[in-house]
Amino acid sequence: MEVLKWLLCICFLVTVGGDVPELEWLMSKLDEERAPAEVQEAAAAGILHRLLPSHASAFHFQIVSKDECGGHTCFLINNHNFSGKTGYPEITIKGTTGVELAAGLHWYLKHYCGAHLSWDKTGGVQLASVPRPGSLPIVHSGGFRVQRPVPWNYYQNAVTSSYTFVWWDWERWEKEIDWMALQGVNLPLAFTGQEAIWQKVFLRYNLTKSNIDDFFGGPAFLAWSRMGNLHGWGGPLPQSWLDQQLQLQKRILFRMRELGMNP
């Protein structure tokens, strides 16, 4: 809650302009609360395994401090120390978060292998051009560093959840979170399961289940219910659906945080 309060204040200060020393405090606070390095590295490796299982051993991921990025957020790509030797990774990707590791993987596959990673409607995943393991393109001497130009890459809007997300299961969400990380998204909205929390709060304030059923709209209209535009339309929501959405949200948040995102 403290971080959220500061984030709202900083958003206002950034809007009106001027230096924002509080931003440095917020960034350091978020860094302290991020998942351990080994968790983020494993999460990035999981994306590689789902995306390109044949190359699961061809890349080495490593979380590094911002000191290696000049105090900023970045990823670094280089040839592995034992590249070319059987049984060793070929490419090392370092980054300050799991998102940077995944974004670095995408950058290498795109610029060195001619791959394309997008939504299904805009080309989908095209990996046929990626050379087989043992033949990945060598990075130029010294490697390279790509620094994030802004602290956060924001994704989604308040109504996307009702247009599409509300119908998704975990398999589809996992695919989307992978896509987010590969694109460098580190500030995604996470609205799933919100009504289950509201239900708990309303019941504590002595509202009846009938009151709540009349208030919540159907799944396709929840975004507008949350904004106060309409209530009850398409409802009520079954308890089984509320419970399922809450459990799904826990998995969503867990994976996002494993990757170092700030949902």
C-alpha positions in Angstrom: 0.0 0.0 0.0 2.9 2.4 0.8 4.4 1.7 -2.6 1.1 2.3 -4.3 0.7 5.6 -2.5 4.1 6.8 -3.7 3.4 5.5 -7.2 0.3 7.6 -7.5 2.1 10.7 -6.2 5.0 10.2 -8.6 2.7 9.7 -11.5 1.2 13.2 -10.7 4.7 14.7 -10.3 5.9 13.3 -13.6 2.8 14.6 -15.3 3.3 18.2 -14.1 7.0 18.0 -14.9 10.3 18.5 -13.0 12.7 16.3 -11.2 11.2 13.5 -9.1 13.6 12.3 -6.4 10.9 10.1 -5.0 11.2 8.0 -8.2 14.6 6.8 -7.1 13.1 5.8 -3.7 10.3 3.9 -5.4 12.6 2.1 -7.8 14.9 1.0 -5.0 11.9 -0.2 -3.0 10.6 -2.3 -5.9 14.1 -3.8 -6.4 14.2 -4.8 -2.7 10.9 -6.7 -3.0 11.7 -8.4 -6.3 12.0 -12.2 -6.5 15.4 -13.7 -5.8 17.8 -13.9 -8.7 17.6 -17.6 -9.1 13.8 -17.5 -9.3 13.9 -14.9 -12.0 16.6 -16.8 -13.9 14.5 -20.0 -13.7 11.4 -18.1 -14.9 13.3 -16.8 -18.0 14.6 -20.3 -18.7 11.0 -21.5 -18.5 10.0 -19.1 -21.2 12.8 -20.4 -23.4 11.7 -24.0 -22.8 8.1 -23.2 -23.8 9.1 -21.1 -26.8 12.1 -23.1 -28.2 12.5 -26.3 -26.3 15.1 -27.6 -28.7 17.4 -24.7 -27.6 16.7 -24.9 -23.8 20.4 -25.6 -23.2 21.8 -23.1 -25.7 21.3 -20.0 -23.6 22.5 -19.1 -20.1 20.6 -16.6 -18.1 22.0 -14.5 -15.3 20.6 -11.7 -13.1 23.0 -8.8 -12.5 22.9 -5.6 -10.5 22.2 -2.2 -12.1 25.8 -1.4 -11.5 26.6 -3.4 -14.6 24.2 -1.3 -16.5 25.5 2.1 -15.4 22.8 2.3 -12.6 20.0 1.6 -15.0 17.9 -1.3 -16.2 19.3 -3.3 -19.1 20.2 -6.6 -20.7 23.6 -7.7 -21.9 24.2 -10.3 -24.6 27.5 -12.1 -25.3 29.0 -15.4 -26.4 29.2 -17.9 -23.5 32.7 -18.5 -22.2 32.7 -22.1 -23.4 30.7 -21.4 -26.6 31.5 -24.0 -29.2 32.2 -26.8 -26.8 29.7 -29.7 -26.6 27.4 -29.6 -23.7 27.8 -25.9 -22.9 25.5 -22.9 -23.7 26.3 -20.8 -26.7 24.9 -17.4 -25.7 24.9 -15.7 -22.3 22.1 -13.2 -21.5 22.4 -11.1 -18.5 19.8 -8.7 -17.2 18.7 -6.7 -14.1 15.3 -8.6 -14.0 13.7 -11.7 -15.4 11.9 -9.4 -17.9 15.2 -8.1 -19.1 16.5 -11.6 -19.6 13.4 -12.5 -21.7 13.6 -9.3 -23.6 17.3 -10.0 -24.3 16.3 -13.5 -25.6 13.8 -11.9 -27.9 16.3 -9.3 -29.1 18.9 -11.9 -30.0 16.4 -14.2 -31.8 15.0 -11.2 -33.8 18.3 -9.4 -34.7 20.6 -12.4 -35.0 18.3 -15.2 -36.1 15.6 -13.4 -38.1 12.8 -14.7 -35.8 9.5 -13.0 -35.3 7.6 -13.1 -32.0 4.1 -11.5 -32.0 0.5 -12.2 -31.2 -1.2 -14.8 -33.4 -3.2 -12.1 -35.2 0.0 -10.3 -36.2 2.1 -13.1 -37.4 2.5 -15.3 -34.3 5.7 -17.0 -33.4 8.0 -17.6 -36.4 11.1 -19.5 -35.4 12.0 -21.5 -38.6 15.0 -19.2 -39.3 16.6 -20.0 -35.9 19.7 -22.2 -36.6 19.9 -25.5 -34.8 21.6 -25.9 -31.5 25.4 -25.7 -31.9 25.1 -23.3 -34.8 23.7 -20.1 -33.3 25.2 -16.8 -34.6 28.1 -15.5 -32.7 27.8 -12.1 -31.1 30.4 -9.5 -32.1 33.5 -9.2 -29.8 32.6 -7.7 -26.5 28.9 -8.3 -26.8 26.4 -5.5 -26.4 24.2 -3.8 -23.9 20.6 -2.5 -24.4 19.4 -0.1 -21.8 15.8 0.5 -21.0 15.0 4.1 -21.9 12.2 4.4 -19.3 11.7 2.6 -16.0 8.4 1.0 -16.9 6.7 -0.5 -20.0 2.9 -0.4 -19.3 0.5 -2.9 -20.8 -3.3 -3.2 -21.2 -6.2 -0.9 -20.4 -9.1 -1.1 -18.0 -11.5 -2.8 -20.5 -9.2 -5.4 -22.0 -10.1 -7.7 -19.2 -13.7 -8.0 -20.3 -13.0 -8.0 -24.1 -10.8 -11.0 -23.9 -9.0 -11.9 -20.7 -12.1 -12.9 -18.7 -12.5 -16.0 -20.9 -8.9 -17.2 -20.6 -7.6 -20.2 -18.6 -4.1 -20.6 -17.1 -2.6 -22.0 -20.3 -3.6 -18.9 -22.3 -2.5 -16.6 -19.5 0.9 -18.2 -19.3 1.3 -17.7 -23.1 0.4 -14.0 -22.7 2.7 -13.5 -19.7 5.5 -15.1 -21.8 4.7 -12.6 -24.6 4.8 -9.7 -22.1 8.2 -10.6 -20.8 9.6 -11.1 -24.3 8.4 -7.7 -25.3 9.9 -6.1 -22.1 6.6 -5.4 -20.3 7.2 -4.9 -16.6 4.1 -3.0 -15.5 1.0 -5.0 -16.5 -2.5 -4.5 -15.2 -3.8 -7.5 -13.2 -7.5 -7.3 -12.6 -8.5 -11.0 -12.6 -10.4 -12.1 -9.5 -11.2 -8.6 -8.3 -14.9 -9.4 -7.6 -13.9 -12.3 -5.3 -12.1 -9.8 -3.1 -14.9 -7.3 -3.3 -17.3 -10.0 -2.2 -15.3 -10.7 0.9 -15.2 -7.0 1.8 -18.9 -6.5 1.1 -19.8 -9.4 3.3 -17.7 -8.0 6.2 -19.7 -4.8 5.9 -23.0 -6.8 6.3 -24.2 -6.8 2.7 -26.1 -9.9 1.9 -25.3 -12.3 -0.9 -28.5 -11.1 -2.7 -27.2 -7.5 -2.5 -23.9 -8.6 -4.0 -25.5 -10.7 -6.8 -27.6 -7.7 -7.8 -24.4 -5.5 -7.9 -22.0 -7.6 -10.0 -22.5 -7.8 -13.7 -21.7 -10.7 -16.0 -18.1 -11.5 -17.1 -18.3 -9.6 -20.3 -19.4 -6.4 -18.5 -17.2 -6.4 -15.4 -14.8 -3.7 -16.8 -17.7 -1.2 -17.0 -19.1 -2.3 -13.6 -15.6 -1.6 -12.1 -15.7 1.9 -13.6 -19.2 2.5 -12.1 -20.9 2.7 -15.5 -23.4 -0.1 -14.9 -24.3 -2.7 -12.3 -26.0 -6.1 -12.4 -26.1 -6.4 -16.2 -25.5 -10.0 -17.3 -25.2 -11.2 -13.7 -25.2 -12.7 -11.2 -21.8 -14.3 -11.0 -21.8 -17.9 -9.8 -19.7 -18.6 -6.7 -17.7 -21.2 -8.6 -16.7 -18.6 -11.2 -15.6 -16.1 -8.4 -13.5 -18.8 -6.7 -12.0 -20.0 -10.0 -11.0 -16.4 -11.0 -9.4 -15.8 -7.6 -7.2 -18.9 -7.9 -6.3 -18.0 -11.5 -5.2 -14.5 -10.3 -2.9 -16.0 -7.7 -1.1 -18.0 -10.5 -1.0 -14.9 -12.7 0.5 -12.7 -10.0 3.0 -15.5 -8.9 4.3 -15.8 -12.4 4.5 -12.1 -13.0 6.5 -11.6 -9.8 8.8 -14.6 -10.7 9.8 -12.6 -13.8 10.4 -9.4 -11.8 7.3 -7.6 -13.1 5.3 -5.1 -11.0 1.7 -6.0 -11.6 
